[in-house]
Amino acid sequence: MANECCINGDNVMILACSGGSNVGQLANQAAVELTREGVGKMFCLAGIGGQLGNFVQSARDVSRLVVIDGCLLGCARATLEKAEVPMKGYVVLTDLGIEKNKDFNLKQEELQKVKEAIKAAVALQQHTTRPEPLPQLSVSWARNPS
């Protein structure tokens, strides 16, 4: 059963913040929906944070990885750094212009924006020929000045 959590091959591992704010929950919901859509597979960030061997090793070994943090505190990023898992793709929701708050009524338009940013981070990894991990990247979208 533990092996069912681990990813190997050319799959995209998705690690999401699920913190106590709208952006944490948007990150989590986007990961769930993208897993359902077949973009990647959501993986257990808590297992990595708990230093569970198979979880950490799977995250180190996967060829494509997208980490989603809700805000600049970067809890997901810090978890990976502590576990010595290289960052490959990184999205911070507040960098997308989404304001952090305690409103858990998630907005569909914000969820779509997050999913598109994650898909862009995945696409960048698909088009690279470099064998080493990509540098940390933060996908951001320009705001309309209107």
N, C-alpha and C positions, 0 to 999 in steps of 0.2 A: 504494500500500500504506500509506503514512503516513497518508492520509486515513481509512483504516479505523479508526484509533485515536481519531479526533476525534468528538465528539458535538455534534450540533446539534439544534435543535427543542426539544421539551418533555420530553426524556429526563431521567432522574435520573442524574447522575454520582456514582459512589461511589469515594472515595479512601481507601484503607486503609493503616494502618501494617502492616508485616509484620516487625516487629522480632524479636529473638532471645530471646523469652520466650513463655510461654503466651498472654498477652494480645495480643501482636503477632500471633501465629499465629491466635488466635481472630478478631481483626479481619480478617485476610486471608481466612480460611475463610468467615466470614460474608459478606464481599463477593463471594466466588466463588459461594456458594450463592444469594444474592439476585440475582445476575446470571443464574444458571440459571433462577431462579423468575420472572424478568421484572420484578422490582421496580425495577431500575435497571441501569446498566452500569458494571462495574468499569473504572477508568481507571488509567493509569500514573503513579503519584506520582513515580517516579524521573525520568520525562520532564520533569515540572514542576520538580523539583529541579535537573535538568541544564539548565534554562532553554531547552529546545527550543521554538522559536517556536510551532509549531502546537499543542503540548501546553498551553503556558501560555495562549495565546489561547482555546483551547477551554474551559479551566477558567474563564477570566474571563467568557466569553460564555454559558455554560450557564445555563438558568433555574433549575434545581434541582440542588443539590449537597449531599452528605452526606460529611463527613470523619470518619474513625474513627481515634482514637488508642487504643493499648493502655493507656497510663498517663499520668500527669500531666506527664511530660517533654515530651509534645506535639510529637513530631518531625514528624508530618504537618501539624499546625497551623503550626509554624515554617516548613516548606517553602512553604506557601501564603502566609504573611506575606512571606517573602523574595521571592516571585514576584509579590507584590501582587495576589493572587487573593482576592476577598472571601469571607469565611466565610458560609455560608448555613445549614447544619445541622452540628452537631458532637456526637459521642458519644465519651465516654472510658470505656473498659471498667472501669477500677478504680473509677469513680464508680458502677458498677452493683453494686458489692460483690464483684467478682471479684478475688481476690488474685493479684498478679504473682508468678510463680515460673518455674522452668526445667523444669517438667513439660510435655512436649510431647504427652502423651496427653490430648488435648482432651476435655473433658466435654460430652456432648450437651446437658445441661440448661443449661450456661453458654452454649453456642453458640446455643441457642434464645432465651435471655435477650438476648443481643447482637442477634440478628436482630430481635426485637421492638422493641428500643430504636431500631434503625436505621429500621424501618418507621414508628415514631412520629415520628421526625425528618422523614421523607419526608412523612408525613401533615400535619404542621404547615406544610410548604411548600405543599402542595396547597390548603390552606384560607386562605391569606393573599391579600389583594388588593393588598398593597403592592408597588410596582414595584421598590423598592430591596431589596438583600439583607437577609435576616433578621439580627438581631444574633446573635453567637455564642451557641449554646445547648448546654447539656450536659444530655442526657436522663439522669435517674437514677431508680432504682426504690427504693422504701422496702423495707428488710429486715423480715422477720417477726421479732418479738421472741422467738420461741420457741426 
